[in-house]
Amino acid sequence: MGIGKRVNPTQENHESADKAEPSTSKKPKEEIIYLPEEPKFLLDDIVLPPQVKEKILDVVEYAKNSRLVFETWGLEETHKYSKRIGINLYGAPGTGKTMAAHAIAKYLGRKILVVNYADIESKYVGETPKNIRRVFEAAKNSNSILFFDEADAILSRRVTNMSNATDVSVNQTRSVMLMLMNEFQDFIIFATNFIENFDPAFMRRISMHVKFDLPDLDCRRRLWQMYIPKKMPNNVNLDELSEKFDGISGSDISNAVLNAAFKAARRKMPLVDKNLVFEAVEDILKSRQANEVGNVTVTKRKVSEEYVKAQIDSGKVKLNKSGE
């Protein structure tokens, strides 16, 4: 279950029966109910470079003024299919994309319906497209912001040389998603670490793409300051920390502070020594390097600026200033 809540009241009763069904079974699972939630973050909670935050503000103001422009001023009569606002937040992991999606919904005073592919994927033939429809219906009926996290899993390229039922199912799912995006006249947010996996057809239907980079020196300092509580005894120098460790995300900084604090508590230390923080960051960097060495697909899935620009040239997709 992802952040967006998915409820199946009889799931436990049928768990063993589901496991016994073959993957090609046409037996549908009980209908899943998708529930929106209150956004967890404010725009002020996110540390981002000014140009990225400015682009997000442009987006939320566009959405905020949508009713005035389209309904009060009558542009819905002349721009019937322009009410859909699609924004894709892409970039390295841990850079604040999911937080930004929640903050956008919070700014607009609406709930957010968060969907991961695991929430809609089904082993039963034809059920995944049905679940996608339910997601869109749930967002519409609850007036919620629809947010697809890890969106490359569902917006990936369609199979060109279909050889089995799975390939047909994948393409069917992509086609239903395209159709629903065309029909949905409201705000949709996507987030991905791997934008180059997107099918070009989806790229063309998303009106704006905002790139999230790893924090620069100023952002790292603000992040360290934000995640180190004033109550926590420490001898950390924020400038030293910010300059010492480049190439880390806000998520890395948050985890490093937490890990260092627990280590200091376990050792019965009177304060969180800066060396513990150094060790925590170094452990995070080592684990990331080990993962990249062991994962042969990492270099292939790395966010590609060239890919984005190629799609922009072919589909006239907008790109924020930081990605120029």
Phi and psi in degrees as a GROMACS rama.xvg file:
@    title "Ramachandran Plot"
@    xaxis  label "Phi"
@    yaxis  label "Psi"
@TYPE xy
-84.8181  -166.206  GLY-2
-64.8456  -43.6955  ILE-3
-66.624  130.663  GLY-4
-79.738  133.366  LYS-5
-123.903  124.881  ARG-6
-117.964  129.017  VAL-7
-130.515  95.4247  ASN-8
-56.6797  -29.0237  PRO-9
-110.04  17.3197  THR-10
-60.929  -43.9953  GLN-11
-63.819  -36.9996  GLU-12
-67.6885  -25.1368  ASN-13
-111.41  11.0859  HIS-14
-60.4223  -46.8173  GLU-15
-67.9377  -35.3204  SER-16
-67.8179  -37.8805  ALA-17
-61.9715  -40.6641  ASP-18
-64.8118  -27.1437  LYS-19
-80.2918  -16.6909  ALA-20
-77.1224  137.069  GLU-21
-70.652  159.58  PRO-22
-65.469  -20.4293  SER-23
-92.1516  4.0915  THR-24
-61.5258  145.021  SER-25
-99.4685  3.94778  LYS-26
-70.5035  120.281  LYS-27
-77.3981  149.741  PRO-28
-78.662  165.955  LYS-29
-59.9474  147.773  GLU-30
-60.6767  133.688  GLU-31
-93.2689  137.923  ILE-32
-105.778  126.806  ILE-33
-102.536  126.355  TYR-34
-115.85  131.275  LEU-35
-73.0135  167.536  PRO-36
-138.474  165.699  GLU-37
-73.6113  135.259  GLU-38
-59.0836  146.195  PRO-39
-96.1664  -15.5172  LYS-40
-133.153  157.316  PHE-41
-104.809  162.082  LEU-42
-60.0557  -33.5954  LEU-43
-69.993  -14.6078  ASP-44
-79.7308  -11.8902  ASP-45
-104.744  131.153  ILE-46
-98.321  111.592  VAL-47
-137.476  155.679  LEU-48
-59.5224  148.633  PRO-49
-54.0598  -40.1787  PRO-50
-68.0732  -32.0104  GLN-51
-73.0326  -44.2412  VAL-52
-63.3703  -35.8384  LYS-53
-64.0866  -40.8612  GLU-54
-65.6997  -39.6326  LYS-55
-64.5187  -39.2772  ILE-56
-63.5845  -37.5989  LEU-57
-59.3058  -43.0675  ASP-58
-64.7966  -47.9306  VAL-59
-68.2037  -33.3138  VAL-60
-69.7494  -35.3576  GLU-61
-60.8908  -46.6097  TYR-62
-66.3477  -38.3933  ALA-63
-64.7937  -35.6947  LYS-64
-93.7641  6.44057  ASN-65
-60.1244  -45.0542  SER-66
-63.3176  -41.8696  ARG-67
-60.4069  -47.4337  LEU-68
-69.7078  -48.0947  VAL-69
-82.0388  -40.1295  PHE-70
-92.7937  -54.8951  GLU-71
-68.5335  -43.0729  THR-72
-91.0457  -3.0976  TRP-73
81.6035  11.2723  GLY-74
-71.9046  -10.4123  LEU-75
-67.7278  -20.455  GLU-76
-79.0084  -32.7924  GLU-77
-99.0739  -18.3966  THR-78
-130.065  65.2783  HIS-79
-61.0895  -30.9538  LYS-80
-115.033  28.1441  TYR-81
-108.243  3.10763  SER-82
-78.1562  -18.2977  LYS-83
-70.98  128.82  ARG-84
-118.584  112.311  ILE-85
-112.367  126.535  GLY-86
-127.473  133.504  ILE-87
-114.61  122.816  ASN-88
-100.746  115.229  LEU-89
-131.798  155.509  TYR-90
148.226  -169.234  GLY-91
-64.3068  153.412  ALA-92
-62.031  147.651  PRO-93
76.2202  16.3427  GLY-94
-98.5628  5.06137  THR-95
104.571  15.0655  GLY-96
-66.6766  -47.625  LYS-97
-65.8862  -40.8153  THR-98
-59.4343  -41.1155  MET-99
-64.2343  -38.5839  ALA-100
-61.5005  -44.3916  ALA-101
-63.3027  -41.1234  HIS-102
-65.7333  -36.2294  ALA-103
-62.9278  -46.9763  ILE-104
-61.4887  -41.9148  ALA-105
-61.3554  -43.5233  LYS-106
-61.014  -36.3194  TYR-107
-84.4418  -2.84543  LEU-108
69.5028  33.2432  GLY-109
-127.904  157.254  ARG-110
-75.2254  166.945  LYS-111
-124.679  135.861  ILE-112
-108.425  103.82  LEU-113
-92.9956  128.661  VAL-114
-128.375  125.738  VAL-115
-104.638  158.981  ASN-116
-59.7498  -33.3839  TYR-117
-61.9986  -23.6897  ALA-118
-75.2553  -20.9863  ASP-119
-117.547  -17.9658  ILE-120
-68.767  139.615  GLU-121
-138.039  146.498  SER-122
-80.6945  -9.88018  LYS-123
-88.0413  136.584  TYR-124
-58.5108  126.873  VAL-125
82.9812  -5.58506  GLY-126
-81.0224  -32.0986  GLU-127
-62.0211  -47.7373  THR-128
-58.5261  -36.9571  PRO-129
-64.095  -40.1095  LYS-130
-65.1797  -36.3178  ASN-131
-63.1413  -42.0802  ILE-132
-60.4051  -42.2872  ARG-133
-62.7402  -37.0484  ARG-134
-62.1821  -47.6633  VAL-135
-64.4059  -40.5712  PHE-136
-64.7073  -40.9513  GLU-137
-63.7253  -40.8438  ALA-138
-64.9954  -42.3824  ALA-139
-66.7321  -46.4238  LYS-140
-67.5127  -28.2248  ASN-141
-100.946  1.50908  SER-142
54.2383  44.8679  ASN-143
-103.954  157.324  SER-144
-77.6419  127.609  ILE-145
-91.3838  124.249  LEU-146
-128.287  116.736  PHE-147
-98.5178  107.271  PHE-148
-86.8343  150.154  ASP-149
50.1394  50.7825  GLU-150
-67.1086  -18.6765  ALA-151
-62.1801  -21.6943  ASP-152
-67.1584  -29.4251  ALA-153
-109.59  -17.7771  ILE-154
-104.457  18.3042  LEU-155
-71.8775  170.092  SER-156
-63.8463  143.373  ARG-157
-74.7314  154.772  ARG-158
-79.5097  125.669  VAL-159
-89.5488  -35.8021  THR-160
-110.313  84.4468  ASN-161
-73.4426  129.863  MET-162
-125.016  -9.33276  SER-163
-153.216  178.526  ASN-164
-64.951  -30.3956  ALA-165
-64.1987  -42.1138  THR-166
-62.029  -41.9716  ASP-167
-62.3835  -42.3755  VAL-168
-63.923  -41.5655  SER-169
-60.217  -47.5411  VAL-170
-65.7457  -36.3558  ASN-171
-62.6959  -42.7457  GLN-172
-61.8863  -44.5158  THR-173
-63.335  -39.6436  ARG-174
-65.3552  -41.489  SER-175
-64.9631  -40.9977  VAL-176
-61.5455  -43.3289  MET-177
-61.5863  -44.813  LEU-178
-62.8013  -44.3416  MET-179
-67.4672  -36.5701  LEU-180
-63.162  -37.418  MET-181
-66.2651  -36.2915  ASN-182
-85.1539  -24.4956  GLU-183
-78.0137  109.569  PHE-184
-96.9908  61.9528  GLN-185
-156.662  -170.804  ASP-186
-85.6872  127.925  PHE-187
-126.306  134.552  ILE-188
-116.639  136.514  ILE-189
-121.051  150.651  PHE-190
-139.47  139.184  ALA-191
-153.62  149.551  THR-192
-91.069  -13.6625  ASN-193
-131.858  73.4539  PHE-194
-66.4042  -25.4872  ILE-195
-69.6687  -10.7115  GLU-196
-82.2214  -10.2969  ASN-197
-66.1679  140.524  PHE-198
-70.4411  137.237  ASP-199
-54.5499  -30.2027  PRO-200
-63.5348  -36.3598  ALA-201
-73.8106  -37.4733  PHE-202
-56.6581  -41.3379  MET-203
-70.6463  -23.1827  ARG-204
-92.8296  -3.09461  ARG-205
-101.466  120.021  ILE-206
-75.2942  -22.1254  SER-207
-148.125  139.211  MET-208
-123.413  127.954  HIS-209
-119.471  122.481  VAL-210
-89.5659  131.761  LYS-211
-106.063  112.283  PHE-212
-92.4462  163.724  ASP-213
-62.4939  145.388  LEU-214
-62.0384  140.8  PRO-215
-81.0854  -173.609  ASP-216
-58.5184  -46.1556  LEU-217
-64.582  -43.0309  ASP-218
-66.247  -37.5787  CYS-219
-63.2286  -40.4541  ARG-220
-63.3879  -43.2974  ARG-221
-66.4342  -34.6473  ARG-222
-68.9185  -43.9927  LEU-223
-59.8998  -42.068  TRP-224
-64.4258  -37.7549  GLN-225
-70.2706  -38.1841  MET-226
-91.3782  -8.45241  TYR-227
-99.922  105.102  ILE-228
-65.0325  149.743  PRO-229
-64.6402  -27.4511  LYS-230
-74.8121  -18.4784  LYS-231
-80.7411  116.068  MET-232
-66.4875  131.056  PRO-233
-161.405  166.002  ASN-234
-121.808  32.3168  ASN-235
-77.5877  138.747  VAL-236
-105.792  113.286  ASN-237
-60.8942  -40.2761  LEU-238
-64.4118  -41.9484  ASP-239
-62.7288  -46.0876  GLU-240
-60.2841  -45.7085  LEU-241
-63.6668  -38.008  SER-242
-80.6341  -31.1725  GLU-243
-69.9725  -37.5764  LYS-244
-118.441  107.364  PHE-245
-101.362  162.382  ASP-246
73.5021  23.303  GLY-247
-113.641  154.345  ILE-248
-97.4929  171.124  SER-249
-61.4766  -36.4742  GLY-250
-64.2959  -39.7835  SER-251
-61.5197  -43.5083  ASP-252
-63.6264  -45.0248  ILE-253
-58.9003  -46.5145  SER-254
-66.5941  -36.9801  ASN-255
-64.1146  -43.5017  ALA-256
-62.5528  -45.0805  VAL-257
-63.1114  -46.3345  LEU-258
-64.6824  -40.7759  ASN-259
-65.365  -39.587  ALA-260
-63.4754  -43.0904  ALA-261
-67.8216  -35.9502  PHE-262
-66.3973  -41.1236  LYS-263
-63.9007  -39.9441  ALA-264
-65.41  -41.4658  ALA-265
-63.8111  -35.6655  ARG-266
-85.2058  2.46362  ARG-267
58.3954  38.0786  LYS-268
-82.6296  147.1  MET-269
-73.725  -16.1484  PRO-270
-152.153  167.052  LEU-271
-88.8409  103.074  VAL-272
-71.2814  145.734  ASP-273
-61.2683  -29.1871  LYS-274
-65.461  -30.5193  ASN-275
-67.1278  -36.9529  LEU-276
-67.4631  -42.4594  VAL-277
-57.3263  -46.8771  PHE-278
-61.4707  -40.0766  GLU-279
-63.8499  -43.1474  ALA-280
-65.8329  -44.2099  VAL-281
-61.4865  -38.1383  GLU-282
-62.9269  -40.9413  ASP-283
-63.6723  -43.7632  ILE-284
-66.529  -39.3233  LEU-285
-64.1125  -42.8349  LYS-286
-65.3727  -36.1325  SER-287
-66.7  -42.9623  ARG-288
-63.0023  -40.0227  GLN-289
-64.394  -38.7267  ALA-290
-65.3025  -41.0552  ASN-291
-68.4564  -37.3165  GLU-292
-67.1538  -38.4923  VAL-293
-82.1221  -13.5969  GLY-294
-108.642  103.71  ASN-295
-69.7324  -14.1558  VAL-296
-89.8216  -6.18051  THR-297
-58.4478  -46.5909  VAL-298
-66.1414  -28.3289  THR-299
-77.4051  -28.381  LYS-300
-98.0074  1.39541  ARG-301
-61.5044  140.484  LYS-302
-56.3314  127.382  VAL-303
-111.163  114.079  SER-304
-65.6919  -33.9494  GLU-305
-63.3477  -38.9059  GLU-306
-62.2304  -45.8566  TYR-307
-60.7868  -46.4085  VAL-308
-63.4773  -37.2695  LYS-309
-62.9717  -40.4541  ALA-310
-68.8679  -34.3998  GLN-311
-65.5131  -42.694  ILE-312
-63.7425  -37.0824  ASP-313
-85.1355  -32.7037  SER-314
-115.555  4.81378  GLY-315
55.8218  43.2841  LYS-316
-83.2829  141.127  VAL-317
-78.8008  145.403  LYS-318
-129.771  140.29  LEU-319
-72.8829  164.8  ASN-320
-59.2191  -34.8667  LYS-321
-69.0213  -12.8465  SER-322
-105.363  8.83255  GLY-323
